[in-house]
Amino acid sequence: MDTVVHNAAKQRFELDADGEIAFTEYRLSPGVMTFFHTLTPPALRGRGLAARVVQAALEYARAQQMKVVPHCWYVSEHIAAHPEFHDLVAPRSQG
């Protein structure tokens, strides 16, 4: 359990722990990463793995100057708990 890996082919950030993968999935549109699912296998829960993959994904979005849409409840709660990421949230569409 070391490094979060950006698996661009699968459009997700992954962390291998004990042979199982915790991840957060996204889809891209111009200038925006939409997060729709985060998963930690049951045997790995409670170890902060989801937080690590989401943190890495948000740092990537910032480095790429992208906004984020947190459709995933976990990503939404992570952003709410970390004010340093509030500016990444894309404004809601008007109309």
C-alpha positions as CSV (number, residue, x, y, z in Angstrom):
1,M,0.0,0.0,0.0
2,D,2.0,2.9,-1.3
3,T,1.0,5.2,-4.0
4,V,-2.3,6.2,-5.6
5,V,-2.1,5.5,-9.3
6,H,-4.0,7.4,-12.0
7,N,-5.4,4.7,-14.3
8,A,-6.4,6.9,-17.2
9,A,-7.5,4.0,-19.3
10,K,-10.1,3.1,-16.7
11,Q,-10.8,6.7,-15.7
12,R,-10.0,6.2,-12.1
13,F,-7.5,6.7,-9.3
14,E,-6.5,3.5,-7.6
15,L,-4.7,2.3,-4.5
16,D,-3.7,-1.4,-4.2
17,A,-3.8,-2.6,-0.7
18,D,-3.3,-6.3,0.2
19,G,-4.1,-7.3,-3.4
20,E,-7.4,-5.4,-3.5
21,I,-8.1,-2.0,-5.1
22,A,-9.7,1.0,-3.6
23,F,-10.7,3.6,-6.2
24,T,-12.6,6.6,-7.3
25,E,-14.0,6.8,-10.8
26,Y,-14.5,9.9,-13.0
27,R,-15.6,11.0,-16.4
28,L,-14.0,13.9,-18.3
29,S,-15.6,16.7,-20.2
30,P,-13.8,19.8,-21.4
31,G,-12.2,21.3,-18.2
32,V,-14.3,19.2,-15.8
33,M,-13.8,15.9,-14.0
34,T,-17.1,14.4,-12.8
35,F,-16.7,11.9,-10.0
36,F,-19.5,9.4,-9.7
37,H,-18.2,6.4,-7.7
38,T,-15.7,5.7,-4.9
39,L,-15.2,2.2,-3.6
40,T,-13.2,0.6,-0.8
41,P,-13.5,-3.2,-0.6
42,P,-15.1,-4.2,2.8
43,A,-12.0,-5.8,4.1
44,L,-10.1,-2.6,3.7
45,R,-12.5,-0.1,5.1
46,G,-11.6,2.1,8.0
47,R,-8.0,2.6,6.9
48,G,-8.4,5.9,5.1
49,L,-7.9,4.5,1.6
50,A,-10.9,6.3,0.1
51,A,-9.7,9.6,1.5
52,R,-6.2,9.0,-0.1
53,V,-7.5,8.2,-3.6
54,V,-10.0,11.1,-3.5
55,Q,-7.3,13.5,-2.2
56,A,-4.9,12.4,-5.1
57,A,-7.7,12.8,-7.6
58,L,-8.5,16.3,-6.4
59,E,-4.9,17.3,-6.4
60,Y,-4.7,16.0,-10.0
61,A,-7.7,18.1,-11.0
62,R,-6.1,21.2,-9.5
63,A,-2.8,20.5,-11.3
64,Q,-4.7,20.1,-14.6
65,Q,-6.7,23.3,-13.9
66,M,-9.9,21.4,-14.0
67,K,-13.2,21.9,-12.1
68,V,-14.9,19.0,-10.4
69,V,-18.5,17.8,-10.2
70,P,-18.9,15.5,-7.1
71,H,-21.8,13.3,-8.0
72,C,-20.3,10.7,-5.7
73,W,-21.4,11.3,-2.1
74,Y,-18.0,10.4,-0.7
75,V,-16.2,12.9,-2.9
76,S,-18.8,15.5,-2.0
77,E,-18.3,14.9,1.7
78,H,-14.5,15.0,1.3
79,I,-14.6,18.3,-0.4
80,A,-17.0,19.7,2.2
81,A,-14.6,18.6,4.9
82,H,-11.5,20.1,3.2
83,P,-12.0,23.8,2.4
84,E,-8.8,23.9,0.3
85,F,-10.8,22.1,-2.4
86,H,-14.0,24.2,-2.4
87,D,-12.7,26.3,-5.3
88,L,-12.5,23.2,-7.5
89,V,-16.3,22.6,-7.5
90,A,-17.8,23.6,-10.8
91,P,-20.7,26.1,-10.6
92,R,-24.1,24.6,-11.1
93,S,-25.5,25.0,-14.6
94,Q,-28.0,27.8,-15.1
95,G,-31.2,26.9,-16.9
